[in-house]
Every structure is written in C-alpha cells, then in structure tokens.
C-alpha cells in the first residue's frame, strides 16, 4: 500500500547546470523537493516508484539503472535512476523522469529499490487511477515520487501565454495537494489541463488512485509560478 508520496515539479530548469545563471531563482523549489523526499525516506518504504509525464510513445516502465540526459537542453549531463548495475536499459528516461533521477541523486537516495513509470499526458482519469492502484500494490510499503507541472499559462511571458483560467486551475491543484484531497485530484478536467499545458494532471491522478484507502495527510511545501508555470511541492504521509 501507499505509505508516502512526494510531489515535485519537473522542469529541466531545476537542474542548476541547465538553468545556468538563472539557477538561484529555483533554489526554494529545490530545497522544498529535498524536504519532500526526506518525508519519503522517513516512511521507510519497501519500494519507491517515480511517476512522471511523457510524450506519446515514451510511456511505460523504466527499471532501476535506466539513464537519461539533459543534452537536449544544451547541457552534457547524464543521470541514472537509482543505482547503476548490470545491463543498461536501451530506452532513455523521458525528461520528467530524468529530473526525478537528478532529484533522487541530489539527496543520495540509495537504500530502497526504485523504478520509474512514464505516463502519457493524455491518459484518461480512470486509467490513471487504475495505474495508481496497481503501483500501490507492487510492495508492502510503497512510496511515490510524483513529477509534474501546473498550468503553463500564468503570465504573458509563460510558454503558453496568458490564460485567465490558469490561476484558478492551479489554485485547485494547490488545495488538493495541500489537503491530500483524492477526489479533487481525480476531478481535474483533462481537457482543460491540456489546453493550459498542465503536464502534471495525469501523474497527480495516478497519485489519487494509489492513495485510495491510505488515509494520508498532505503538506504543501512550495507553490509558485516563477516562469509563468505553476510549480508545486507537497508531501503526503
């Protein structure tokens, strides 16, 4: 069953080498992510599953030892999901799970076996919930690292330009994550999320399915939109 979850954003800009001179702008988010991962460690899970959004064709499981890189973002930096060992999986991590691998390496996560699951951003809510239930049954004590961003339309300079609906959408996500509100996450509108370029919708709904019956409480550690994109960090335990 699910015993804890950390919700983190997954922009490559979280990685200082990618952000370069702008790196200090996300220092608070990085600190919050480390704090959320500390909650996972304290829960002493038997298995950790990192769940992140993926483009069509990138969905699926990624075993421990899978590799990713940030070369597509102009940085010659590679990451490994957990401990390397044995044959290296041929399929690279999608960007979201590469960021997750970087976050885990940053806190020196080493004691618990882990894996990654990439979820297609268009996956329907009921299928997200079913996947979450399946993930929560993979071990006696399962923890999730849930990666995803909110609306990318919060300001005029945002990647998706300004959409007046974005602030309300992100406010609902923030409330749901703070209160570990499974129903609110499940009710997020997939069509609206797509229009607002909110890549976290599917992973958050996977979390909702995994948390059914777990009776976890939530704590919101970070909520901001420094680049016109909603970034949230939360810990459920």
N, C-alpha and C positions, 0 to 999 in steps of 0.2 A: 504494500500500500504506500501511498504518498505520505512522507513524513515532513518534507520541507520543500520549498521552492524559492528560487531567486529569479527575479525578473529584471533583465538588463537591456539597454538599447544596444544596437549592433552597427552603428555607423563606423566604417573604417577609420574615421577621424578620431575614434577613441584611442587608436594606436598612435603614440606620440611621433613615431617616425613618419607616419602618413600625414599627420596634422602639421608637422614641421613647426614653423613659427607661431601657429595658432594653437599649439598643444595646450598651453595653460588655460584656455577657455573651457576645456572639459575636465580640468583637474577635479572639480567637485563631483562630477559624474563618475570618474574613475574611482575615487575614494568610496563613493556610495556602492559601487559594484563590488569592491573588495569587502565592504561590510556585509553586503547581502550574501556573498559567498562564504563569509565566516559563519553565518547562520546555517548554511547547508552543512558545513563541516561539523558544527556543534550538534547537529541532528544525528550524526554517526550513521549515515545511510550504508546499505549494502551495495548499492549501485547508483551512479549518477548518470542521468541522460540529459544531454544538451539538445534543445529543440529550437530550430531557427527557420525563418522563411527562406524559400528558394524559388528560383525562376522555373518555368516549365522545363521538364527534362532533368532537373537537378534533385528532385525529391528522392527520399529513400534513406536507408540506414548507412551510417559510417562507423566502422569499428574503431576501437582504440588503436592509436598509431596512424590513423589517417592524417594526411598532410594537406595543408593549404598554403596560400601565399598572398602577398599584397602587391605582387608585381603589376597587376592590372591597375593599381593606384599609384604607380610610379616609384615604388619602393622595393628594393631587393631584399625582402624579408619573408622567411618561411616560418610556419608554425606546425606543431604536431598536436593532435588531440590526445592528451594524456601521455602515457609512456610509449616510446617507440620500441619496437621489438618484432622480430620475425619479418615476414614479407610485408613490404609497404603496399597498402591498397592502391590500385591504379587510379581509382576515381578521386579527384581532389575535393576538398571541402568547399562548399559554397561560401561566399563572403561572410554570411551571418555566422556560420559555424567556425570560420577562421577567426573571427573576432572573439567568439566564445573560447576557442582554444588559447588565444592570446590572454584573455582574462584569467583562465584557469592556470596558465603557466605563471602569470604575474603573482598569483597568491601561492604558487608552488603546490598545487593540488597533486597529491601522489598516492594517498592511502586507499582510495576507493576505486574499483573498476568503473570505467565510464564508456560511454558510446555517444554518438551523435545521430540525430534524426532531422533530416531536412523536410520541411512541409511546404508543399506548393501553396503559394499565396492565395490561390483561388479555391482551395479545398473548402467544401461546404461545412457549415457549423456542425451538423450531426456527425459527419465523418471525422471532424477534428475531435469531437468529444469521444467518439469510439476509439480513436487512436490514443487519446489520453488515458482511457480506461485500460487499454492494452499495455501501455507503458507502465502504469502504476502496478501492474501485476507481474512485471519482469523480475521482481525480487521481493523479499520480505519487507525491506525498508528502502524505498526509492526516493531519491531527490531529483528535482528538475532544475536545470538552468534554462530559463525561457528567454529567448532573444527576440527582440522586435521593436520597431519604432512606431510612433504615433503618426498623426497626420502631417504630411509634408507640405502643408498649405497654410501655415500660420501667419506668414507675413508676405509682403510684396516681393521680398528677395528670396523667399523659400523656393525649393526646387519645383514645387507645383504652383507657384504664385499664390496669391491670397484667395482663400475661400472662406466666406463668413461662417460656414458650418464647422470648420475645423476646430475652433476653440471649444465648442460645445461637445463635439465628439471626444476630444482629448480629456475634457473635464469629466465625462462619464467614465472613461477608461481609468483616470486617476482615482476616482471614487471607488471603482470596483476593485482596483488593485490594493488600495489602502484598507478596504474592508473585507478582503478575500471573498468578494461577492461573486459566487459562481454563476448565479442567474443573470446578473448584469453582463458578465463577460460573454455568456452564451447568447445573450440577446443582441450583441453588437451586429449592426447591419453590414453584411458582407459587401453589398453593392456600394453603400456609402463609403466604406473603408477603401474600396478600390478607387473610387472617384477622388478620395482625399490622399491616396497613395500611402495609406497606413499599413505598412508591411507586417506589423505585429498582430493583426487581427487573428489570423489562423493559429499561430503559436499560443496566443492568450486563450483561445478556445480549446486548444489541446490541454492547457493547464486546467481549465474549468472541468473538463472530463476526468482528468487524472485526480482532481481534488474531491470528486463526489464521495461523500461519506467520510472524508478525512477530518472534517471539523477543524480546519486550520484557521488561525487568525493572521491578519495581514498588517504590515507596517510599510508606509510609503517613505522611502529614503531620499528620493530625488524626483523633481517634476519641473521641467524647464523646456524651453524651445530656443536654444541659443542660435540656431541657424534656420529658424522658421520651421523646424521639425520637432514634434513632440517626443521628448525622451523621458522615460520613467525608469526608476529603480525601486523595487519593492522586495520585501522578504516575507514569506509565508512560513509559519511554523506552528 
